[in-house]
């Protein structure tokens, strides 16, 4: 890493560890069973709970799924939506049906993340952008994801489900809304690249195509330097 580090920067190995977790995080679908120790699970949830939230509203709620029958019911709901999603994809239907989209029955832990009820009372930062409750909860999920990767655990975010069905199944109050089924636990190995990229479903966009200056579509001047390989700030 070149240049002088800001005075509040972490040590170089600590910085590298943060970037490594970001670079090697994967949306996992293949799990190796096992278990997650309670103290480790609490650390991960604490990491999630330390996420930023607009107006400090902390909209996230976490529900652990600890019984096999409940897991199987969630799996059935995901399977229903998987079929409907495949049909909606038209010419890519068959290709989509070949993808593995969840690990609900094999992951050590399954957690449902929901937006809390009563969110309408939180106006700070949401008067014109009410969707910031979802953005805040997504930050919590990402915190959990990165912490899990650092701890050597895989995690997958499943969004193929009908929210009303999951809400009714878990007896959520009116106004609460499930946004994620999280599969979490030991894995045999992490994917070397995103699974959907490996399966040729999509590819990561070039950063240069997504970064503008002063107006939409106007490239930065001078352009950002082009980096190759991982995003770690230190040579490996």
N, C-alpha and C positions, 0 to 999 in steps of 0.2 A: 504494500500500500504506500503510495507516494504522498508527499506533502506532510505538513504538520498536523497532528491529531488535535482536535478540540480538547480543552482542559478537562472536560467532564467525560471524555471517552473511556470505555472499558479498556482493559489490557488487550494487546493484539491477539493472544489466544482466545480470550473471551469474545472478541469481535468475530473472530473466525468461526467460533462455535455457533454464534447466532446466524451468520450467513449460511453455515453448513446445514443447520436445521431447516432454513427456508429453502435451500437448494435441493435437499434430499427428501423433503416432505412429499408424500404420495397419497393419492386417494386410493386406499387399499380395498381390494375385493376378496383376496385370498388370505385366510387366517389359519393358524395352527392350533386352535383350541387353547388349552391352558387356562390361566387365570391372571387377574390383576390384583395384587395385594391391596387391601383396603387403604393403607397409608399412602400408597402410590396413587390410587384413584383419587384420594382427597387432594393430593398435590396437584393433580391435573385439573380437578374442579376449581381449586383455588386459583390456578393460572387463568382459567376461563373467567372466573368471577372478578379478576383484576383487569379485565378488558375495559377500554374506554366506552362510554355511552353518552349519547347526546342528552344534555340536561341532567346528566348523572341519573338517568331513569332506571338503569339496570333492568331491562325488560326480559332478560333470560330466565327461564325456569328449566330444571333438569329432572327428568323422571327415569329412574333406573328400571329396566325390564328384567326381573329376576326369575320369572317362571318360564318353563319351556312352552306350555300352552299359549301364553301371551306372545312369546316370540313367534310361534308358528302362525298365530292369527295375523300378526304384523307382516310376516312373510307372505301370507296369502293376499293381503291387501296390496303389497308391493307387486306381486305377480299379476294381479288384475290390472294395475296401472301400467305395468311393463307391456302387456299385450295391447292395451289401448294406445300407448305411446308408439309402439311399433306400427300400428295401423295408421296413425297420424303422420308418420314419416314417409308414407308413400313408397317410392322406389327403393328406399333404404330399409324397408321393413325387415326383410330376411337378414340383412347384414346386422341390424340392431339386435335381432333375436339371438344372434350368435355371441353377443357380448355378455360377460358376467357383470351384473350391475349391483350386486350386494353380497354381504357375507353374514346375514342376520342369524343363520343357524350354526355358523362355525366360529364366530368371534367370541372371545372370552366374555366381553361385556357388550350390552346393547343399551343405549341411552336415547331417550327422546328429548329434543330441545324444543321448547315452545316459547312463544311470546306471551307474557302475562296478560291477564284481564285488567281492565281499568286503565289501559294505556292512553285513552282519550284525554285524561286529566293532565297528561304531560305535554305542555305546549311549548316549553323552552326548546328552541331549535327545531320544532316540528310543525309550526303553524303553517308554513308553506311546503314543508317536506315531511309529511307524516310517515313516510317510509323509512325515516331514520331509526325507528325502533328495530326494523329488520336489519338495517346496516349495523346497528350496535350489537345485536345478537350474533351476527356473522363474525364480528370481531372477537367475541367470546369463543366461538367455535374455532376460529383460527388460532387463538391463544392455546386452546386445549390441544389442537392438532400439532402445533410446533413443540409444545412440551412433551407430548406423547412420542414424537419422533426423537427428541433428545433423550428420552428414557428408553428408547429401543422398541417402542410399541407402534403398531400400525393402526391407522384409523381411516374409515371410509364414511363419507356423508351420502346418505341415501335420501333422495327427494321424490322418488317415484311412489306417491301415495295420494289418496284423496284426503285432504286435511280434515274434513267434517267426520269421516269415518274413524280416523285415528283419535280425534277429539272425543267422539262418543265412546270409543273403546276404553279410553283412559279416564273417562268421567271428568273432563276438563270443564271449568266454569264457562259460562257465556262470555264471549270476548277473547278468551285465550285461543291461541292458534299454534298448532305444531308446525315446525318448519324443517325439522331434520330428524332422521333416524341415524344415530351414530353407531357404527360397528367398531369395536376397539379391542385390541389384544395383541398377543404375540403373533409374529408372522415368521415363516421360514426364511424369507428374504424380502427385501424391498425392490420394487420395480426400478430398473435402471433409468427409465424415462416414464413419463405419465402413461398409464395403461392405454388410454384412448389414442395417444400418439403412437404407441407401440402397435396397436391394432389398426393403424391407418384410418381411424375415424376422423381425426382432426390433427392439426399441428399447432404448436405454439406460434403466435404471431411475432413478427419482428418488432422489437421495442420501438424502432425508428418510425414504424407505421402508426404508432399509437400516441406519440408525444408531439404536441404542437406548441406554438408560441404566439401569444397575443390574439390569435383567431383560429377557428377550426380549420384544420387542413394545412396550416402554414408551418413548415418544418422549423425546428429550432436553428438559430444562427448564433454562434457556430454549432454545427451538428454535434450530437453526443458521440463520443468515441465508440467505435464498434468493438465489443468484447466477445471473445470466443471462449467456449467451455463454461465451467461452473462460475457462479457469481461470487465465490469466496474472494475476499480482499487480499489474502495471502497465498503465496505459491505453495502448492502441496508437493 
